[in-house]
Amino acid sequence: MKVSLCFFATFLISHLCFSQEYLDGYYLLHGQDTIYSKIKVGGKKISSGYYFLVIPGQEPGSKDIVYAVKEKKVAGYGIYYMGKWEDYRYVKVENSNDQGFYRQIEYGPNYLLYVLMVSTNVNGIVTTLPQYALFKPEGEFVVLTTNVLGNWKKNLKKILQDNPEALAQVDQVGRNEIPEFIEKLNRGD
């Protein structure tokens, strides 16, 4: 059974946020502008698809606004935590439990890279590997699944079809080198 897990930091942040004070942040509802607000992020399950975003009520004494991620109303969010911004984007993965909020790890002129840690339990042995979502600025994206049976190299070639120089380098890239490779492409190296 495949269970989605976010990086340990995401897990820690989510549980800290849900049980403690609101953090400075923002959220994006589909088709609307960015809304800056205090927010909490958390939920009862580790999977980011089960998170809730909690926004304080606008009027004194009013109830908090709660957005359940599984309702897919929230397109993304960010929180200011420990002196830096953490940005997340909802990524829908067809026919998979691995959809949810992926954390942005690379922002460049050519590509945006997001990551979600995914755990697989096979015969009681749990393996956790990164799963990436690689976006072009215009919105086209692919999911790069890095497990043994993963499709990451095939999908990376698919999104790099219009970049022959990068495409020629894909076969030399290992699954652990994906972030560095995308950073290199954004720098133009």
Sequence and secondary structure as in RCSB ss.txt:
>XXXX:A:sequence
MKVSLCFFATFLISHLCFSQEYLDGYYLLHGQDTIYSKIKVGGKKISSGYYFLVIPGQEPGSKDIVYAVKEKKVA
GYGIYYMGKWEDYRYVKVENSNDQGFYRQIEYGPNYLLYVLMVSTNVNGIVTTLPQYALFKPEGEFVVLTTNVLG
NWKKNLKKILQDNPEALAQVDQVGRNEIPEFIEKLNRGD
>XXXX:A:secstr
 EEE   HHHHHHHHHHHHS  EEEEEEETTS EEEEEEEEE SSSSGGG EEEE  SSTT   EEEEGGGT EE
EEEEEETTEEEEEEEE  TTSS  EEEEEEEE SS EEEEEEEEEEETTEEEEEEEEEEE TTS EEEEE STT 
 HHHHHHHHTTT HHHHHHGGG  GGGHHHHHHHHHHT 
